[in-house]
Structures are given as structure tokens and as C-alpha cells.
Amino acid sequence: MSDANAPARTPQTRLAHRLGLTVACALLPCCSGAIYSKFDFRTGQPAQDGTLAASLSARVPDADSPGARGAEPVSKATVLSVLGPPGEVLPLAAGDVFVYRLRLTDVDVINLNTSIFTGIIVPIYARIDGRQRDRVLSVQFDASGRVTALSEATP
Amino acid sequence: MRRQRASGPHARLLAAACLAVALCGVGGCTIVHRSAGAPLPDGVGKLEIGRTTKAQALASLGPPASVRRQFDGDLMFWRRDELNSETLLLIPLIPIYERTTGHSDTDTLALLFDHAGLLAGVGERRDIH
């Protein structure tokens, strides 16, 4: 069955098609020798339970008015049992800091070069977009192991 | 009788679509799984705050991965890390698209001992499934 509506393919058009295809294949590695790469990575501990952190925060005595909040001081043992083991432990002059950190890394890379086609790396275009977001909860203790400050930073 | 070929626009479109799918389908997948550290020891439930000594904990759980000195005692960590990542690579003619997703999970047990060597606090977190 022939298609009466199909355009007639003359030898010239066939030649043009073949030439176009050849040129396109030749140029492809140069134009799209591009590698688009995307990386998503999560490290650290999952986000802390906000209610646990909030309840703990409510029990931390206020430095300005110690008697106003928190009937009894929060101990390091309580923090360990509520929030779990910290990801980092930092020493202070008179105390310690527990750091709970969730890190999300997201990187986009566009890399155009001629390495695949020519075997020689000739950079054409490179672009890297990276984002790193940290959710950090830090708990500061005094020398006796009582919580003196609690701070949380979210992206 | 002359043999007729299906060369209409639909047939060509179908062939082009099949070719595009075939080319885009060329690719690979890499799965990386890496772990470090021994699995967390059992027997955490036997530990008693205020009664278990450091020596008993060590005998029961084995050597810790790290020890951090604290003002109010020592903090011992048992830890196992796992890293998982998956990479999808599409290579129609050349590597064009690569996507890597991954995450690292950690099982951690932390024991806090006071200066007398008695267990003062326990923290445990298991993220590895």
C-alpha cells in the first residue's frame, strides 16, 4: 500500500537526509557530549522528633530567669534516652555539646566536553549547582552534665 | 504482484519511536552497599543505670568503637554505618544522564559512665533496616 499523501522522495532529498543524519551524528558528541549528573545524598541522623525536642526545650532553664522554666534540670542521661546518641560530641571549656545533624546534599552537574568523541578532554561547558542543607540540633551541657542551652537550626 | 512496504507516516513514526525508546533504554545501574563496624551488640536490656559497671558493660558488649571523655564521666560508642547508593546511567550514544541517590544510616549505642565507673545513661538509635 502506497501513501499518496507522502511527499515524493527524490534522490536529492535522500541525499540531504543522509547528509543531515551524518552531520548530526558527527556533531552529537560535541553538542551533547554533555553529561548531566544529579546527586542526592542524605547523611546523618534523621530529623529529630520535634515534639521530643520541644518537650526537652521546655524543660531547659531560662538563663535570664532560672526559676521561671523547668522545675528540675535536664540531665545528660535524659537527653541520651530522649534524643538518642549524638552524631558529634564537642568539648567546651566547662562542659560539652551534643550535636544531632541531618545533612541533605543535592548537586546538579552539567559537563560538556569532547572526551568521548576525541579521547582528549576539551572542556566546552561545565556548571555545578550544589546545595547542602543541615538540620542541626545542639544541646549544651555544663560541667555537671546538666543542659544549659538547646538550639535548633532548620534549613 | 509488487510487494508493498508499510512506509506511511505512521509506520515511520512508530519506527522512530521504537528507535528512540531503544536508544534511551541503553544504560546501566550501579548499586553500592558499604558497611563499616560490627552490628550493635545484644544485651543492652541487661544494663542497669546506676548498677552496671564499666567493666561489666565492656565484658557484655565488647570493645566500643570510640570513647569520648566528658566532664561528668565517659561516653562510649558502639557504632555501625551503612552506605547505600544507586546510580542510573543512560547512554543513548554517549553518557548523557546520570542520577545518583544515596543515604547513609547508622546504628549507634552510647553509654554514659560517671566518674565512679557506673552506668549513668543509655542512648540507642537504630536506623539500619
Chai-1 contact restraints between the chains, C-beta under 6 A:
chainA,res_idxA,chainB,res_idxB,connection_type,confidence,min_distance_angstrom,max_distance_angstrom,comment,restraint_id
A,M1,B,Q4,contact,1.0,0.0,6.0,A-B,restraint_1
A,D3,B,G8,contact,1.0,0.0,6.0,A-B,restraint_2
A,P29,B,I94,contact,1.0,0.0,6.0,A-B,restraint_3
A,G33,B,I94,contact,1.0,0.0,6.0,A-B,restraint_4
A,I35,B,P95,contact,1.0,0.0,6.0,A-B,restraint_5
A,Y36,B,Y97,contact,1.0,0.0,6.0,A-B,restraint_6
A,S37,B,E98,contact,1.0,0.0,6.0,A-B,restraint_7
A,K38,B,R99,contact,1.0,0.0,6.0,A-B,restraint_8
A,F39,B,T100,contact,1.0,0.0,6.0,A-B,restraint_9
A,D40,B,T101,contact,1.0,0.0,6.0,A-B,restraint_10
A,F41,B,G102,contact,1.0,0.0,6.0,A-B,restraint_11
A,R42,B,H103,contact,1.0,0.0,6.0,A-B,restraint_12
A,T43,B,S104,contact,1.0,0.0,6.0,A-B,restraint_13
A,K76,B,G121,contact,1.0,0.0,6.0,A-B,restraint_14
A,A77,B,A120,contact,1.0,0.0,6.0,A-B,restraint_15
A,A77,B,G121,contact,1.0,0.0,6.0,A-B,restraint_16
A,L80,B,A110,contact,1.0,0.0,6.0,A-B,restraint_17
A,L80,B,G121,contact,1.0,0.0,6.0,A-B,restraint_18
A,L80,B,G123,contact,1.0,0.0,6.0,A-B,restraint_19
A,G84,B,G123,contact,1.0,0.0,6.0,A-B,restraint_20
A,G84,B,R125,contact,1.0,0.0,6.0,A-B,restraint_21
A,P85,B,T108,contact,1.0,0.0,6.0,A-B,restraint_22
A,P85,B,A110,contact,1.0,0.0,6.0,A-B,restraint_23
A,P85,B,G123,contact,1.0,0.0,6.0,A-B,restraint_24
A,P85,B,R125,contact,1.0,0.0,6.0,A-B,restraint_25
A,V89,B,R68,contact,1.0,0.0,6.0,A-B,restraint_26
A,D96,B,Q70,contact,1.0,0.0,6.0,A-B,restraint_27
A,I116,B,I94,contact,1.0,0.0,6.0,A-B,restraint_28
A,A143,B,F71,contact,1.0,0.0,6.0,A-B,restraint_29
A,S144,B,D72,contact,1.0,0.0,6.0,A-B,restraint_30
A,G145,B,D72,contact,1.0,0.0,6.0,A-B,restraint_31
